[in-house]
Amino acid sequence: MKTILLHANPIKKNVHNPNMLSSLINSFKSLSKSISSDMSISSPNPTKFIEDALFCASQFALSYTDPDQKWIIRQHLISLFQDYPSLKPSVAVFTHNDGTEVKLLNANGELRLSHGDAPVPLTIWVHEFYPHMAPIVFINSGHPIHEDYPFADSSGATASSYLTNWHFTKSNLSGLARNLVKLFSHNHPFHYSGRYSGWAHPSTVSKMEAMDRLSCSIYYDAAAIAAETHGEIDKLYGVEFELKKRAEAVEIVVSEIELEKRRLKVRTLQLWEECDKVSNWLKVYGEGNSGGFAIDDVFEGVDEESKIQLECTAADMAVEDLIYKMDKAVEEGVLSFDVYLRQVRIFAREQFFHREKAKKSEIEKRYQGSRF
């Protein structure tokens, strides 16, 4: 922001030097061209500064148009600077949220608090429709506002019950400053001092202070509930993620079970077919339907080699069963060990002959098959 200091020097009325007047006019024009959209007119006397700014009719004229409004603004600002000399008047361009730019008076400086707390630098903008519209208060940037502060956002825009319930017949700038001093003393914007720090007893506070206290409590309660809710939501997200994983695992298991079920159905049909074959065979060859032939004649080889293999395999298995029975007899003490050894040698020799005969028959069968 450029600050232009205009000091009013007395000019004699009887100046008749045209060159001097022309030089003064040209200097003023070049000075006015160098002024940016943000400006401030400064004077050692706040009252004179306010009057010069409000009743300026040049291109530096402010956005206040009603003469009665200007006198009210003058009276309220003078009262504010008398009560709070740490604030100084200034003029600058203010941009509303809709992009509208207006030239407004503001009170800029540090608002000193009680209890030895650090002062709060702020700017109180006098709205172009003041006093019908409440002033606009900003805590100056460069001072970080602590997280979850109930009366100002991160940009410094400040809200309080005094501003929310502003009424042009009852409210003024000095009253706003007093309310802000109490507000910042109880709940400092630059550090967390607790939700009830410095509050007076409920029976001794004003209506506005009680509303600020209530809004502060509601804000912190809402913030705590929101934090707790966010924590619960995060936990529920974790549970949801775990349930999704389990659902995917269950779907895989179900699909595997369905596949196994289809396999079992196929196997069941196959077993039923086998059962039907066995049942039909038993009906033909079962007990009482043998037709006068021995059970050993049920299965027979298709050729001589097959018959030899069948007989040798049967003899081999019979010897194996006999040796097993002899092992059990020795364990039970029914058969002596010497007799067991003699019999095992005999049966083992016989088993060897049967196996060799079966192998020889298998070789001959393969040889004959290869010839044909």
C-alpha positions in Angstrom: 0.0 0.0 0.0 1.4 3.4 -0.9 1.0 6.1 1.7 0.7 9.7 0.5 1.3 12.3 3.1 -0.5 15.6 2.3 0.4 18.4 4.5 -1.8 21.5 4.1 0.5 24.6 3.8 -1.2 28.0 3.9 -1.4 29.6 0.5 -1.8 33.3 0.3 -4.7 34.6 -1.8 -2.7 37.4 -3.4 -0.3 35.1 -5.3 -0.2 36.6 -8.8 2.8 34.6 -10.3 1.3 32.5 -13.1 4.4 30.4 -13.5 4.4 29.4 -9.9 0.7 28.4 -10.0 1.3 26.4 -13.2 4.3 24.6 -11.7 2.2 23.7 -8.6 -0.6 22.4 -10.7 1.7 20.3 -12.8 3.4 18.9 -9.8 0.0 17.9 -8.3 -1.0 16.2 -11.5 2.2 14.2 -11.7 1.8 13.2 -8.0 -1.8 12.1 -8.6 -0.8 9.8 -11.5 1.7 8.0 -9.2 -1.0 7.1 -6.7 -2.1 3.5 -6.9 -5.5 2.1 -6.1 -4.5 1.6 -2.4 -3.8 4.9 -0.7 -3.7 6.6 2.7 -4.0 10.3 3.5 -2.1 11.0 6.7 -2.2 14.0 9.0 -0.7 14.4 12.5 -4.2 15.3 13.8 -6.7 12.4 13.5 -9.7 14.7 13.5 -8.3 16.8 10.7 -7.3 13.6 8.8 -10.9 12.3 9.1 -12.4 15.6 8.0 -10.1 16.0 5.0 -10.8 12.4 3.9 -14.6 12.6 4.4 -15.2 16.0 2.8 -12.6 15.7 0.0 -14.3 16.4 -3.4 -11.5 15.5 -5.7 -10.6 12.2 -7.3 -9.6 11.1 -3.8 -13.3 11.3 -2.6 -14.4 8.3 -0.6 -17.4 6.1 -1.2 -19.5 7.8 1.5 -22.1 10.0 -0.3 -24.6 11.1 2.3 -23.5 14.3 4.3 -25.4 13.1 7.4 -23.6 9.8 7.1 -20.2 11.5 6.9 -20.9 13.5 10.2 -21.9 10.2 12.0 -18.7 8.5 10.7 -16.7 11.5 11.9 -18.2 11.5 15.3 -17.8 7.7 15.8 -14.2 7.6 14.5 -13.1 10.5 16.7 -14.7 8.8 19.7 -12.9 5.6 18.8 -9.5 7.2 18.5 -10.0 9.0 21.8 -10.8 5.8 23.6 -8.1 3.7 21.8 -5.2 6.0 20.8 -3.2 3.0 19.6 -5.4 2.9 16.5 -4.8 5.3 13.6 -7.0 6.5 10.8 -6.2 5.5 7.2 -7.8 5.4 3.8 -7.5 2.5 1.3 -9.4 0.6 -1.3 -11.4 -2.3 0.0 -12.5 -5.2 -2.3 -15.7 -6.9 -1.4 -16.3 -10.7 -2.0 -18.2 -9.9 -5.2 -15.2 -7.9 -6.6 -16.6 -4.4 -5.9 -13.9 -1.9 -5.0 -14.7 1.0 -2.7 -12.5 3.7 -1.0 -13.1 3.5 2.7 -11.9 4.9 6.0 -10.4 2.4 8.4 -8.8 2.3 11.9 -5.6 0.5 11.8 -3.3 -0.5 14.6 -2.9 -2.7 17.7 -5.8 -3.3 20.0 -4.3 -3.5 23.5 -5.8 -6.1 25.8 -6.1 -6.5 29.6 -4.4 -9.2 31.7 -1.0 -8.4 30.0 -1.9 -10.3 26.9 -0.2 -9.6 23.6 -1.9 -6.8 21.6 -3.9 -7.8 18.5 -3.1 -5.9 15.3 -6.2 -5.4 13.3 -8.0 -3.1 10.8 -11.6 -1.9 11.3 -13.1 -0.9 8.0 -16.0 1.6 8.0 -18.5 0.2 5.6 -19.7 2.4 2.7 -23.3 2.1 4.2 -22.2 2.7 7.8 -23.9 2.9 10.3 -26.7 0.9 8.7 -24.1 -1.8 7.9 -21.7 -3.2 10.5 -17.9 -2.5 10.1 -15.6 -5.1 8.7 -12.9 -6.3 11.0 -9.7 -8.1 9.9 -6.9 -9.3 12.1 -3.8 -8.2 10.2 -2.0 -11.0 8.2 1.4 -12.1 9.3 0.2 -13.2 12.7 -0.9 -16.8 12.5 -4.3 -17.4 14.1 -4.4 -20.6 16.2 -6.3 -23.5 14.8 -10.1 -23.8 15.4 -10.3 -20.2 16.7 -14.1 -19.5 16.9 -14.1 -15.8 16.1 -11.9 -15.4 13.0 -11.0 -17.5 10.0 -7.6 -18.1 8.5 -7.8 -14.9 6.4 -8.3 -12.8 9.6 -12.0 -12.0 9.0 -13.4 -11.5 12.4 -17.0 -12.2 13.6 -18.6 -11.6 17.0 -22.0 -11.2 18.5 -21.6 -7.5 18.5 -21.1 -7.5 14.7 -23.8 -10.1 14.1 -26.4 -8.2 16.1 -25.3 -4.7 14.8 -28.0 -2.0 15.0 -27.3 1.5 13.8 -29.2 3.1 16.7 -27.4 1.2 19.4 -24.0 0.2 18.0 -20.9 2.2 17.3 -17.1 1.8 16.7 -16.1 2.4 20.3 -18.6 -0.3 21.5 -17.2 -2.7 18.9 -13.7 -2.1 20.1 -14.7 -2.7 23.7 -16.4 -5.9 22.7 -13.3 -7.0 20.8 -11.0 -6.2 23.8 -13.2 -8.4 26.0 -13.4 -11.1 23.3 -9.7 -11.3 22.6 -8.8 -11.1 26.4 -11.0 -14.2 27.1 -10.0 -16.0 23.9 -6.8 -14.8 22.3 -6.5 -15.3 18.5 -2.8 -16.1 18.6 -2.7 -18.8 21.2 -5.3 -21.2 22.7 -6.3 -20.0 26.2 -9.1 -22.5 27.0 -12.7 -22.2 26.2 -13.6 -20.5 29.5 -10.4 -18.6 30.2 -11.0 -15.2 31.8 -14.7 -15.2 31.6 -16.6 -13.5 34.4 -19.3 -15.1 36.4 -22.4 -15.5 34.3 -24.5 -13.3 36.6 -22.2 -10.3 36.0 -21.7 -10.4 32.2 -23.5 -8.4 29.6 -25.9 -9.9 27.1 -23.3 -9.5 24.3 -20.5 -11.1 26.4 -22.8 -13.9 27.3 -23.6 -14.5 23.6 -19.9 -14.5 22.8 -19.3 -17.0 25.6 -22.1 -19.2 24.4 -21.0 -19.1 20.7 -17.4 -19.9 21.9 -18.6 -22.9 23.9 -20.8 -24.1 21.0 -18.0 -23.7 18.6 -15.5 -25.7 20.6 -18.2 -28.4 21.4 -19.0 -28.6 17.7 -15.2 -28.9 16.9 -14.8 -31.6 19.5 -17.8 -33.5 18.2 -16.6 -33.1 14.6 -13.1 -34.4 15.5 -14.7 -37.4 17.3 -17.0 -38.0 14.4 -14.1 -37.9 11.9 -12.3 -40.4 14.1 -15.3 -42.7 14.1 -15.7 -42.3 10.4 -12.0 -43.2 9.9 -12.5 -46.3 12.0 -15.6 -47.2 10.0 -13.7 -46.8 6.8 -11.1 -49.2 8.2 -13.9 -51.7 9.2 -15.5 -51.2 5.7 -12.1 -52.0 4.1 -11.6 -55.1 6.2 -15.2 -56.3 5.5 -14.6 -55.8 1.7 -11.4 -57.9 2.0 -13.4 -60.6 3.9 -16.2 -60.4 1.4 -13.7 -61.0 -1.5 -12.2 -63.9 0.4 -15.7 -65.3 1.1 -16.6 -65.0 -2.6 -13.4 -66.9 -3.5 -14.3 -69.7 -1.0 -17.9 -69.8 -2.3 -16.8 -70.1 -5.9 -14.4 -72.9 -4.9 -17.2 -74.6 -3.0 -19.5 -74.3 -6.0 -16.8 -75.8 -8.3 -16.3 -78.6 -5.8 -20.0 -79.2 -5.7 -20.2 -79.5 -9.4 -17.3 -82.0 -9.3 -19.0 -84.0 -6.6 -22.2 -84.1 -8.7 -20.3 -85.5 -11.6 -18.5 -88.0 -9.4 -21.8 -89.0 -7.8 -23.3 -89.8 -11.2 -20.3 -91.8 -12.1 -20.6 -93.8 -8.8 -24.2 -94.4 -9.5 -23.4 -95.8 -12.8 -20.8 -98.0 -11.3 -23.2 -99.1 -8.6 -25.8 -100.0 -11.3 -23.1 -102.1 -13.0 -22.2 -103.9 -9.8 -25.9 -104.4 -8.9 -26.6 -105.9 -12.4 -23.6 -108.2 -12.0 -24.7 -109.4 -8.6 -28.1 -110.1 -10.0 -26.5 -112.4 -12.6 -23.6 -113.8 -10.7 -24.6 -113.3 -7.0 -25.2 -116.0 -4.4 -27.8 -118.5 -5.6 -27.3 -117.4 -9.2 -23.8 -119.0 -9.9 -25.3 -121.5 -12.3 -23.2 -124.5 -10.9 -19.7 -123.0 -11.6 -17.1 -122.1 -9.0 -16.5 -118.5 -8.0 -12.9 -118.7 -9.3 -14.3 -119.4 -12.8 -15.9 -116.0 -12.9 -12.7 -114.3 -14.1 -10.7 -116.1 -16.8 -7.9 -115.1 -19.1 -8.6 -114.4 -22.8 -5.6 -116.4 -23.9 -3.0 -118.8 -22.6 -0.5 -116.2 -21.5 -3.2 -114.3 -19.6 -4.3 -117.5 -17.8 -0.7 -118.2 -16.8 -0.3 -114.6 -15.5 -3.6 -114.9 -13.6 -2.6 -118.2 -12.0 0.9 -116.9 -11.1 -0.4 -113.7 -9.6 -3.0 -115.6 -7.5 -0.3 -118.0 -6.3 2.1 -115.0 -5.5 -0.6 -113.3 -3.5 -1.6 -116.5 -1.7 2.1 -117.0 -0.6 2.2 -113.4 0.5 -0.9 -113.9 2.7 0.5 -117.1 4.1 3.8 -115.5 5.1 1.8 -112.7 6.8 -0.2 -115.2 8.8 3.0 -116.9 9.8 4.4 -113.6 11.0 1.4 -113.1 13.2 1.7 -116.7 14.5 5.3 -116.1 15.5 4.3 -112.9 17.3 1.6 -114.7 19.3 4.0 -117.6 20.1 1.9 -120.2 18.3 4.7 -121.0 15.8 8.4 -121.5 16.7 11.0 -119.3 15.1 12.9 -122.3 13.6 9.8 -123.7 11.9 9.0 -120.2 10.7 12.4 -119.8 9.0 12.2 -123.1 7.3 8.7 -122.5 6.0 9.5 -119.0 4.8 12.4 -120.3 2.8 10.2 -122.8 1.1 7.4 -120.4 0.4 9.7 -117.6 -0.7 11.3 -120.0 -3.2 7.9 -121.0 -4.5 6.9 -117.2 -4.7 10.0 -116.5 -6.6 9.2 -119.2 -9.2 5.7 -117.8 -9.7 6.9 -114.3 -10.2 9.5 -115.3 -12.7 7.0 -117.4 -14.6 4.6 -114.4 -14.7 7.5 -112.1 -16.0 8.4 -114.7 -18.7 4.8 -115.0 -19.8 4.6 -111.2 -20.0 7.8 -111.0 -22.2 6.5 -113.7 -24.5 3.1 -112.0 -24.9 4.8 -108.7 -25.8 7.1 -110.4 -28.2 4.2 -112.1 -30.0 2.3 -108.8 -30.1 5.2 -107.1 -31.7 5.4 -109.8 -34.4 1.8 -109.2 -35.4 
